[in-house]
Structures are given as C-alpha cells and as structure tokens.
Amino acid sequence: MPASLLDGNKIAAEIRAEAAAAVKAMSGAGLRPGLAVVLAGNNPASEVYVRGKVKACEETGIYSEKHTPSADVTTDELLALVADLNRRDEIDGILVQLPLPPQVDSKKVLLAVDPAKDVDGFHPTNVGYLSTQRPGLVPCTPAGIMEMLVRYGVKIAGQEVVVIGRSDIVGKPMAMLLLNANATVTVCHSKTRDLAGTCRRADILVAAIGRAGMVTRDFVRLGATVIDVGMNRVADADEFRRLFPSNPKREETFRTKGSVLVGDVHPEVAEVAGALTPVPGGVGPLTIAMLMSNTVKAAKMRRGSRGPELLRA
Ligand code: NAP
C-alpha cells in the first residue's frame, strides 16, 4: 500500500489560523506583534523568501517592516541596524535573512540579535535553552516538523528516530526536539558508516541533506514515517529520469519549466513508507507558518505580562 501523505499545507494553515487568532487578541490589547526582516544585498532567492515572509505577516495581522541595506553594507552598519531593532519595543522578532554579503561577519551579526527577538532560534542562548529544555525560540523548520508529527498523531516517545544531517538550522535542533520528546535519536552525516543500514532502524526517518532523491527504498523500514526536508531543484534530464521514470505530471512540469523541485527522498520510497511528506507541499509550508507562530510567542514571552490574562498563556 502506498504511503499516506502528511499534508504540510493543511498543518501550516492550522498553525497560521491559530497565530492570526492570537495576533487579533494581542492587537486588541494594544500589543500587536511586530517582525523586522533584514535583507542585505540582491540575492534573488532571498528576495523570494522575504516576500513570502512579509506576505504571511500581512495575512496573519503581524506588523512587519523590511530593511534592505545595499550589497556593500558593512558589519558595523548591520550591527547598528540590529541594535536599533533590539531597542524598539514594538519589534518582537528580528529575522536576518541569510546569506549575508561576503564581506559581512554573519556570526557577529546573528550574535547581536537579542535572544528574546531571535525568531529564527539560531542564537546560542536559544540553542542552550532548547538543549536544556527551557522555554525559548526554536528554529522554524524543525519546530514545524514537530507540529506535523504531533498533529498527525505520529508516536514519538520511545521510537527509533534517525535524522540525516547535522546543520545548526535543521539537523541538530531536529534531533534535540525529538530527544526532548523521548525518542531514541541517531544523527547521521557525511561520515556515517552504513548510512542505509542505520536509517533502516528508524520508525521515523528525517532527511535534511540537500541531495535530490538520495534516500532510496533500501534506507526505509516497511511502514516507517519519512520526513523529507530537502528542497533541491533538478534541471538535468538524466537525473530527472532517475527520479521520475514514469510520472506524466512531473514530466509536464519539467518540460515547461525546465526543472522540478525534488526532496532528499526518492519518490520510490512511497512504496515502502507508512507515511511521507511530499515535496513540494510537505515541510516547506511549515517553515513560514512557524515563523508567524514564533513571532507571536516572542511577543507573548517579552510583552505578554503587560496584557490581560489571556495573553499570558
Ligand atoms: P546543510 O547545512 O548543507 O547540511 C546538510 C547535512 O547533510 C550535513 O550535515 C551533511 O553532513 C549531510 N550530508 C551531506 N551529504 C551527505 C551524504 N552523502 N550522506 C550523509 N549525510 C550527508 O543543509 P541544511 O541547511 O540542513 O538543509 C538540508 C536540506 O533541507 C536542503 O535541501 C535545504 O534546501 C532544505 N531545507 C528546507 C527547508 C524547508 O523549509 N523545507 C528549510 C531548511 C532547509 P556533514 O555535516 O558531514 O557535511
């Protein structure tokens, strides 16, 4: 039986509706959450991401503002901008879109963001809160995956989970969240011996690698839940055929657009997995939804005590 699909659009819509309801209540109490996005330089992909984030704010009722320093911005100029955003009370979340221009010391800029406004959850203070199970801000993509697993009723406690990938943005916080939820977690990476064999142990397999269709059916235990974080654009015809030997819908997209968006999980995995996130429409939509949720959370944690009782929950 083919895997059931875990619908990221559906879960993202739920999360966004909940965030919008919270924003309405907070705005009524004079505490409208606000997000500042910093987009330095002219990276086309970053521009698309930021547009999506600003649009999501509008739809959720969150105040947003965009700062667009030019490509030759210095580290000191960005530090001054971040310091100003840190100071402003109506700004609850600060998102510095990566990558920053090459002359900028990105780590220094990210470290300057007030941890209470760090809606990306990248600041070492928030990383520490996560690993010591204290309230804090958690990176959006892994936090969204946890929401997906919980809302679909996927059992986590006591389960064998394998995470492929150990980035600060996805793999490591994902592993920590699952460990905090009482899973038995194995983290794999490019130096792991017998990757497929290790992955076959998993009740839940999370692939955050950045390699199109690398996770084939021999990585997956029958009935496992597979979360595909990868977002890879495939434009090579041979690679396309390896991934989609007979899929008229994808062929049409490939023909008209010249490329397709593919996850890290090979489509054949649908024949063995119990449940699977599609690409597109799986993990992707959850990331922006969780950014909205994190902005609300940041506003509540920092300013909620100034509002009525319902805002403190
Ligand atoms: P990353 O920083 O490049 O990390 C990739 C990880 O995969 C590294 O830990 C690397 O191991 C491991 N890896 C690479 N090749 C491997 C191999 N052959 N065998 C085993 N492990 C291997 O990437 P990332 O930022 O975590 O992102 C991963 C993917 O998720 C990308 O496709 C990205 O576009 C996507 N993504 C999607 C969303 C979303 O919203 N859907 C959000 C973020 C990222 P080493 O550490 O040993 O190098």
Boltz pocket constraint, residues with backbone or C-beta under 6 A from the ligand:
constraints:
  - pocket:
      binder: B
      contacts: [[A, 141], [A, 164], [A, 165], [A, 166], [A, 167], [A, 168], [A, 169], [A, 170], [A, 171], [A, 188], [A, 189], [A, 190], [A, 191], [A, 192], [A, 195], [A, 207], [A, 208], [A, 209], [A, 210], [A, 211], [A, 228], [A, 229], [A, 230], [A, 231], [A, 232], [A, 283], [A, 284], [A, 285], [A, 287]]
      max_distance: 6.0
